[in-house]
Amino acid sequence: MKLNKLTPEEERVIVHKGTEAPFRGEYDTKFDEGTYVCRRCETPLYMSTSKFHSGCGWPSFDQEIEGVVTRISDSDGMRTEIVCNTCNAHLGHVFTGEGYTDKNTRHCVNSISLKFIPKK
C-alpha cells in the first residue's frame, strides 16, 4: 500500500490521533459534489451526498462508503473513534442519537484527514 507523505500537522492528527481546531478546516463548509478520500492512502471514504451541516466546526457525514471505516472505542472510554480501514488513519469520531439526519449518525471528521475529489 502506498502512503502519501504527510506534513507535521497532518501527522499529528492522522497518525497520533490529534484534533484540528474547529471551524478552521478546509472542508467544514464545502458542499460541492464529489468524493472525500483518506489523505494518507486515498481510499474513498465518504460521498458528498452524505455530508451535512451540523454546526460543530468539522465536516459531518451521516454515512461512510460501506466497508471503509472502522469504529473503535476511544482511549477516553466515552467516544467512538473512526479510522480508515486501509491505513488506520485517524479520521475523527462517530456519534449516534443526535437527530441531525434520518440516519441519526454523525461522523465528525477532521478536514486534515481528508482530500476532496470533485465530481467530473
C-alpha positions, 0 to 999 in steps of 0.5 A: 500500500502506498502512503502519501507523505504527510506534513507535521500537522497532518501527522499529528492528527492522522497518525497520533490521533490529534484534533484540528481546531474547529471551524478552521478546516478546509472542508467544514463548509464545502458542499460541492459534489464529489468524493472525500478520500483518506489523505494518507492512502486515498481510499474513498471514504465518504460521498458528498451526498452524505455530508451535512451541516451540523454546526460543530466546526468539522465536516459531518457525514451521516454515512461512510462508503460501506466497508471503509471505516472502522469504529473503535472505542476511544482511549477516553472510554466515552467516544467512538473513534473512526479510522480508515480501514486501509491505513488506520488513519485517524479520521475523527469520531462517530456519534449516534442519537443526535437527530441531525439526519434520518440516519441519526449518525454523525461522523465528525471528521477532521478536514486534515484527514481528508482530500476532496475529489470533485465530481467530473 
